Amino acid sequence: MFNKEINLKLSTNFPRKKRQVKIFPSEKQESYALKKWADYHPICKKALLHIKNGGSLKSKIEGANFKRAGVKAGVSDYLLPYPVSPYHGLWIELKRREKSLCKVTDEQNDWLVLMASFGYAVCVAYGCLEAINKIKEYLNGSKIIFHV
């Protein structure tokens, strides 16, 4: 009888609505997509650089070695060292396209401000499509306005 009561209670439950989960690409996936696009662009395939700056550190010793080698916190993800007047080049901080899942750190913001003071165009791009559009705008001579 006990089993019948449980089955009766279970069968009277209303079906639950399945929660739809939105999946957004990771920053690494956005980075791969940007590289794939850059491979077909005549300037970017030669000049767009990804700056590997740290990432996950396995130990304090590795972190100290990186620091000794010149790794700096906050350095942007990409540099396009192709001058377009009045800029020397374009620094891009690439983030995930969903802004609620990522944040520009103080160090990243400071780096972008410093590079802008040196005469570079700088931007934060949320997703590879925004990064592609920023690169196209830059190469077409549009003024890049720094927003964080």
C-alpha positions as CSV (number, residue, x, y, z in Angstrom):
1,M,0.0,0.0,0.0
2,F,2.9,2.3,0.8
3,N,4.2,2.0,-2.8
4,K,0.7,2.8,-4.3
5,E,0.5,6.0,-2.2
6,I,3.8,7.2,-3.5
7,N,2.9,6.4,-7.1
8,L,-0.4,8.2,-6.7
9,K,1.4,11.3,-5.3
10,L,3.9,11.2,-8.1
11,S,1.4,10.9,-10.9
12,T,-0.6,13.9,-9.6
13,N,2.4,16.3,-9.9
14,F,2.1,18.7,-12.8
15,P,4.8,18.5,-15.4
16,R,7.5,21.1,-14.8
17,K,8.4,23.6,-17.5
18,K,11.9,23.0,-18.7
19,R,14.1,26.0,-18.1
20,Q,15.8,27.2,-21.3
21,V,19.4,27.8,-20.7
22,K,21.2,30.3,-23.0
23,I,24.7,29.2,-23.9
24,F,27.1,31.8,-24.8
25,P,30.6,31.2,-26.3
26,S,33.5,31.4,-24.0
27,E,36.2,34.1,-24.5
28,K,38.4,31.4,-26.0
29,Q,35.8,30.4,-28.5
30,E,35.3,34.0,-29.5
31,S,39.0,34.3,-29.9
32,Y,39.1,31.3,-32.2
33,A,36.3,32.7,-34.3
34,L,38.1,36.1,-34.6
35,K,41.3,34.3,-35.7
36,K,39.4,32.3,-38.3
37,W,38.0,35.6,-39.8
38,A,41.4,37.3,-39.6
39,D,43.0,34.5,-41.7
40,Y,41.0,35.7,-44.7
41,H,41.5,39.4,-44.2
42,P,44.5,40.8,-46.2
43,I,45.9,43.0,-43.4
44,C,44.8,41.0,-40.4
45,K,46.2,37.7,-41.6
46,K,49.6,39.3,-41.5
47,A,49.4,41.8,-38.7
48,L,46.8,40.9,-36.1
49,L,48.5,39.6,-33.0
50,H,47.1,37.7,-30.0
51,I,48.8,38.6,-26.8
52,K,49.2,35.5,-24.6
53,N,49.5,37.1,-21.2
54,G,49.3,34.6,-18.3
55,G,46.0,32.8,-18.1
56,S,45.7,30.1,-15.5
57,L,48.8,29.8,-13.4
58,K,49.7,26.4,-12.0
59,S,51.9,27.7,-9.2
60,K,53.3,30.7,-7.5
61,I,56.7,29.9,-9.0
62,E,55.2,29.9,-12.5
63,G,53.6,33.3,-11.8
64,A,56.9,34.7,-10.5
65,N,58.6,33.4,-13.7
66,F,56.0,35.1,-15.9
67,K,56.4,38.3,-14.0
68,R,60.2,38.1,-14.3
69,A,59.8,37.6,-18.0
70,G,57.8,40.8,-18.4
71,V,54.2,39.6,-18.2
72,K,52.0,42.5,-17.1
73,A,48.5,42.4,-15.7
74,G,45.8,44.0,-17.8
75,V,47.5,43.9,-21.2
76,S,44.8,43.6,-23.9
77,D,44.2,40.5,-25.9
78,Y,44.9,41.7,-29.4
79,L,47.1,44.3,-31.1
80,L,46.8,45.3,-34.7
81,P,50.1,47.2,-35.3
82,Y,48.9,48.7,-38.6
83,P,48.8,52.5,-38.5
84,V,45.8,54.4,-39.7
85,S,46.0,58.1,-39.2
86,P,45.9,59.5,-36.5
87,Y,46.6,56.2,-34.7
88,H,49.7,54.0,-34.4
89,G,47.6,50.8,-34.2
90,L,44.6,49.2,-32.5
91,W,44.5,47.5,-29.1
92,I,41.4,45.2,-28.6
93,E,40.3,43.8,-25.2
94,L,38.0,40.8,-26.2
95,K,35.3,39.7,-23.9
96,R,32.4,37.3,-24.1
97,R,29.4,38.6,-26.1
98,E,27.2,38.4,-23.0
99,K,28.2,41.4,-20.9
100,S,26.7,40.0,-17.7
101,L,29.2,37.1,-17.9
102,C,32.4,39.2,-18.0
103,K,33.9,42.4,-16.7
104,V,36.8,44.7,-17.7
105,T,39.2,44.7,-14.8
106,D,40.8,47.8,-13.4
107,E,44.2,46.7,-14.8
108,Q,42.7,46.2,-18.3
109,N,41.0,49.6,-18.2
110,D,44.3,51.2,-17.0
111,W,46.2,49.5,-19.9
112,L,43.7,50.8,-22.5
113,V,43.8,54.3,-21.1
114,L,47.7,54.2,-21.2
115,M,47.7,52.9,-24.8
116,A,45.2,55.6,-25.8
117,S,47.5,58.2,-24.3
118,F,50.4,56.8,-26.4
119,G,48.3,57.4,-29.6
120,Y,46.7,54.0,-30.2
121,A,43.1,53.4,-30.9
122,V,41.7,51.2,-28.1
123,C,38.4,49.3,-27.7
124,V,36.6,46.6,-25.7
125,A,34.8,44.2,-28.0
126,Y,32.0,42.0,-26.6
127,G,32.2,39.0,-28.9
128,C,34.1,38.3,-32.1
129,L,31.5,40.0,-34.3
130,E,31.9,43.3,-32.4
131,A,35.7,42.9,-32.6
132,I,35.5,42.4,-36.4
133,N,33.3,45.5,-36.8
134,K,35.7,47.5,-34.7
135,I,38.7,46.4,-36.8
136,K,36.8,47.2,-40.0
137,E,35.8,50.7,-38.6
138,Y,39.5,51.3,-37.7
139,L,40.8,50.2,-41.0
140,N,38.3,52.4,-42.8
141,G,39.6,55.4,-40.9
142,S,36.7,55.8,-38.5
143,K,37.5,57.4,-35.1
144,I,37.4,54.7,-32.4
145,I,36.0,56.1,-29.2
146,F,37.2,54.5,-26.0
147,H,34.4,53.1,-23.9
148,V,34.7,50.7,-21.0
